[in-house]
Amino acid sequence: MASDGAGVGGLAARYASALYDLADESGALDTVAADLSGLESLIQESTDFSRFIKSPVLTRDDQTKGIAAIAAKSGLSDITVKFLGLVAGNRRLFALPNMIRAYQEILAARRGQVTAEVTSAAELSDGQSQLLADALKTAVGKSVAVTTKVDPTILGGLVVRVGSRMVDSSLKSKLQRLKLSMKGVG
């Protein structure tokens, strides 16, 4: 099985670009984006689904049938269903999370937006997400699309990644820095 290493970025970008072009021709950019966001949430929330897409043990036929059943149950658009079938048929489901991110980045870039990935210890409310998007828009100077992830291990605060820049104001990181500085004292 291929890893999430360097080769996946190019692979994911190629698939995402092809999906973007197809969705654009069909006038379904937002529909596909919504489908992919739902899949991204499913990958994050379901360890079984995450294992399914990354499993090297499952055959091409098993993955194709499995993803078709999930797509049908989820009520995804025809474009997304065909795309997932192609990805499964080519044994590339392991790269699906990167393909989703790449599609979102392409969509945001074409709309003049920047995507910010925000990790918090607890789910952000709509109001908090909007305040964060407004603050990031001021800092970046462009419209910002915020995608959120929940990671209870950061204990509190936020980890914000915009492009190659990252701001880690999590409680976990602050405690680690404090621990390192305390070691130097004694």
N, C-alpha and C positions, 0 to 999 in steps of 0.2 A: 504494500500500500504506500502510496506517495504521502509525504508529510506535508505540513503546512509551511514548508520552507520556501526557498527562493523561487522555485519553478512554478509554484501555485499562483503567484501574483500575475504572471504573464498569462497563464492558462485562464485564471478567473477573469482577467481583463478582456480577453478575447471572447469568451462566452458572454460576458456582460455586455460588451459592445454589440455583439450580434443580436442579443435580446433587445437591447435599447433600439437598434435600428428597426427591428421587426415591430416592436411596440409603437414606435414613432410612425411608421408607415400605416399602421392600423388605427392610429389615434387612441391608443390604449396605454399611454405612458403612466398615468395615475393609477389605472386599474392594476397593471403589472406591479407597480411600486407597492400598492396596498397588499397584493398577493404575497410579494416577497417579504414585506414587513411581518405578515402573519406567519410565514414560514420561519423567519428569523426568530420570532418569539417562541415558536414551537421547538426549534432547535435548542434554545436557551432553557426552556422550561421542562422539556422531556428528555431525560437521559436515555430512554429507550430509543427515541427517534434519532438522537445524536449518535448513539452507537450504531443504529441501522445505517445511517448515511456514511459512516466511517469504516464499516466492517469490510475487511478484505475476504472474509470467509463466504459471504453471500455471493451467489452467482449473479451474473448479469440479468438473467431472467427473473430471479427472486427480487432483485432491487427494482427492476422495471415494473413488475407486478405490484410490489409493495408501495412504490411511490405513486403509481396510478391509483391505487386504492385510497391512499392518503389524500391525494389531490381531489379525487371525486368526493370524498367525505367532507373536505374543507370547502368545496364549492368554488374552486379557483377558476379563473378565466381560461378559455381555450388556449390562448397563447402561452400562458404559464404552464398549463398541463402538457402541451406539446414540448415546451422547453425542458421540463423536468423529465419527460420521457426520453428525450435526446441525451440529456446529461446522464441519466441512468443507463441508457443503452451504450453509451461510450465509457461507462465505468468511471465517471467523474463526480459522483455524488459527494465524495469526501471534500471536494472543493466548493460545495454549495454555499457555505457561509461566506467565503471570500467572493464568490460570484455575486451574492446579494449585496455585500458592501460595495463592490465595484460598480454595480448597477446604480446604487444610490448615489455614489460619488459622481458618476457620469451625469445622472439626472440633475443633481444639484449644480454641477459645473455649467451645464447647458442653460440652467435657469439663473445663473449668476449668484448661486448660493454656495456657502461653505458648509460642510457637514461637521458637526461637533459630536464626538462620542463621549457621553457623560456616564460615569459609574458612581453610584451612590450606595450607601448602606441600606437605605429603605426606598421604596417607590416614591418618586416625586409627584406631587399633585400637578394638575394642569396649570395652576397659577404659578407654582414654583418653576415649572418648565418654561413658561412664558417669560417670567422675570429673568431667568438664566439666558434664554435666547436673546432678550433685549440687551442684557449686559454684554453678551458675546458679540452682538451686532455692533455695539459701540466700540468694543475693543478691536474687533477685526476690520470693521469698516464695510462689511458686506452682510447680506441677509444670511442668517445661520439656520440650518435645519438641525435640530437636536435629536439624537437617538440616545436612548437611555438604557442602561443595564443596572441591575441590582446585584451587588456583591456584599453580603453581610460581613465578610472578613475585613473590610476596610474600617469597620467600627463606626465611623462618622465622617462628615466632610464629603468632598467630591474629588474625583479624578477626571479632569477635562482634557480631551485630546482633540485638537483642531489641526488637521494636516499632520505635519511632523512635529508640531509643538505640543507639549504636554505640561499641564499644571496639576501637581499632586498635592492637594490640601487635605488629604485623608488623615484621620486620627492615627491610623496604623503607621503611616510614614512618619508622622510627627513623633510618635512614641519610639520608633526605630532610631530616628536622629537623636532624640534625647538619650536613648540607651548608649549610642555610640559616643556622644559627648561626655556622658558620665564615666565611661570606661577610661577616657583620657585624663580625668581628674585624679583618680585614685591611685 
